[in-house]
Amino acid sequence: MISRQELKKLASHTLTDAYFVSLYLNVDPKNNPKDDWLLHFKNLSKTTPANLPAAERQQVNPDIERIEKYLYDRPSETKRGLALISCAARNFWWVYHSMVTFRNDMVIKREPYIKPLMQQIDIYQRYLIVVISGEQVRLFIAGMGMMEPVFYVTRPEVSFDRTRDGNTGDMGELRAQRKKETSERMMFKGAAAAIADIVQSEQIKRILLGGSEGARGRFKDVLPTQITVRVAGEFTVAGNAAEKEILARAIPEMRKVEEQFEKRALEELFHKISIGGGGVVGLSDVLTALQQGNIRKMYIISNATQPGMVCKRCGALTPPREHSCPYCDGEMQKAPYIFDHIIQKGIDQGVRIDMIENAPELVKAGCIGALLRY
Ligand SMILES: [Zn+2]
């Protein structure tokens, strides 16, 4: 699970004398029955450099070559989406495997092209997972079936002067206990500050607390309200559990929370439609509203695909049609994955987009719906 901070850092590299080759591929086996993505890469590697000034095209040859070698070796970590940024001239190489597909694209610029990654982060709900024990607090960002550590803090060492405290009986024990409590509180406060920072910089709306019930309870005592309001769920796990186990426990909890949010959101959408305004469902009506710039929020079934058309001249999107563009009479081009184009256009218009996992009613209505601005 990549972070916004990491992406911003990545994008801050700018060169004056060399290029970054940024490649995005849909490597989902479902869409690539015969490793078609290799072919997509081949095509992109011919067409994209052709846009560079003739004298500079050769500069990216080493990048194309090493990307090709990497892809033809069939990287074993491949999931559904692959992002790759290369600048051979600076010996720069960055790969990201995503549980979510990308639209096939190659961009060659003086800086890394990160827009598809940023969009992925913004569209898919991410969680801050906090695993608490008396000894340490660990923070992870999770979403899209993946999880990555972002921060941890351990309890400060309790200095226990045995000569002063005396190693004799209850008083020493009690003092040691108090010191331990104080240092735990310090650690919790440090973690709370880190959570506030991360929630802000990563724009994360939902937090899950993991750990023993006791540790979670003590931790909640030190959390400020602006953080507690984001706690969407809790789960029990050992404080020192392996990441794999934490993720396995967190996933059902995230799913439960998402289902509740989705259910409420869709109730609102279908209620608006039933009272005759404020919402639309189905490809055709959503596309009309999108063309009018009238969508406030969009809901899309996350694994749905539908074909559509894109106007070559004005970029308008329509359901499959035989005729020229209804808006400018331009020539229409088939778009096998029209939802990708809808998401892109929605993002460009500042539309909030929610990918929905499980909603039979929305599937029946065409896998897409939208709340309108006016
Ligand atoms: Zn048009």
Boltz pocket constraint, residues with backbone or C-beta under 6 A from the ligand:
constraints:
  - pocket:
      binder: B
      contacts: [[A, 311], [A, 312], [A, 313], [A, 314], [A, 315], [A, 316], [A, 325], [A, 326], [A, 327], [A, 328], [A, 329], [A, 330]]
      max_distance: 6.0
